[in-house]
Amino acid sequence: MKHINLNLGIFNQNLYLNLDTYNDLEKQLTTKYNLIPNQYYITTRNRLITTDWNFNDHIEQYYILHPRINGGDIMDFLNAILGFFEKGVVVLELIVKIPDVLVWFFVDVLQWLIRDFLNPFYILADLARGVLVVLRVIILGALDMLSGMLKYLVNLVFEPIVSNFWGYTPKPEERNPNDSSQSAKCADNKRCIKQPTSRVPFAVLISTVILPPMGLFMELGLKGWMNIILCSILTLVYYFPGLIYALIILYC
């Protein structure tokens, strides 16, 4: 004998039985519930239980009883029609409620427009931010114009002094065509004085005294980056080691 749990779906209850074979189950269902075998079928784990089923040979404990559907009488037909009409009434109720839903939808949209989109506080805040942005653009533009004017005035005053100091050539009409130290191909306001290769230009020498790495950069360019970095380190440690190193590179 094996104890099983039979779920009687038609009665919405569980039945605990001790059985051996399928015939024992049919006898108890017929005796206690007046169920004829052709009115139901039994499954376990989605498997159909047949008449040769031996409960002691299987490990399943839970079984479900399903009623067989072989058709219905006139009441089943009327109940089906009644269920259809009940569903139709539900659909009609939903259709009737559509205008209310639309009204509430437009009310929500209107509330959103008034609360968020047309809110005077938000409009004033946006206007204030816009005014601040415009003022910022105007102030920055004015500062740029003032900076440009200052640059122009500084260049106008100091360019003749600085250009002559750094070795710019005089005007074309002031050049001496017989002077071999000047190049005939030089353009206006360009540095074109020819310097012997054995001499360090005066401008480079002054730059080296003021800032040793700058003098090396003017003479060597980017190709001497290692010497420029080493000179910068020596200058940061102490000025004279950087100056001495720069003069050694320039003259040796």
C-alpha positions, 0 to 999 in steps of 0.5 A: 500500500502506498499513500498518495495525495489526490487533488480532486479538482471538481470538488476543490479538495485533496484526498489522501489514499493508500492504494496499490493499483489503479483499480483500487483508486477507481473503486474508492472514487466510485464508492465515496464520490459516485464517480464513473471511470469514464467521467474523469482521468488522472495525471501526475507531472503532466503524465496520464495515468493508465489502468495498468499503473501501479502506485508502488512502482512509482515515486510520485506522491501527488496526483490530479483528477480531471473531469472529461468533457464529452459535450454539454446539455442545453444548460451548458449552451445557455450558460455559454451564451450568457457568458458571452453577453456578460463579456459584451456588457463589460465591453460596452461598459468600457466603451461608455467609460472612454469619454470619461477617460479622454476627459481626465486625460485632457484635464491632466494635460491642461494641468501640466500646461498650467503647472509646468509649461505656463507657470509664471515662475518658470517663465520668469526664471527662464527670462532671467537666465536668458538675460544673464546669458546675453549680458555675459556675451556682451561683457565678454565681447567688450572685454575682447575688444578692449584686449584687442585695442590694448594689444594694438597699442602695446605693439604700436609703442613697443614693436619698433624698440623690440624689433630693433633690439632683437636684430630686425633689419631696417627699412628697405630704403635704409639698407646698404646694397653693398653690405654682404651681411644683408640678404637682398631677398629679405622681405619687409620687417623680417630678420634677414641679417646674415650671421657668420656660422662661427658667431652666436647672434647677439639676440641669442646671446642676450636671450641666453643671459636672461633665460638660458633654456630660451637661448638654446631653443632659439639656436637649436630649435626642437632638435635640441630638446634634450639639451634644453631640458637639461639646461632647464633643470640646471637653471631651476637648481641654480641660475649659473650652472644653467647659464654655463651649460648653455654657453658651452653648448652655444660656443662649443 
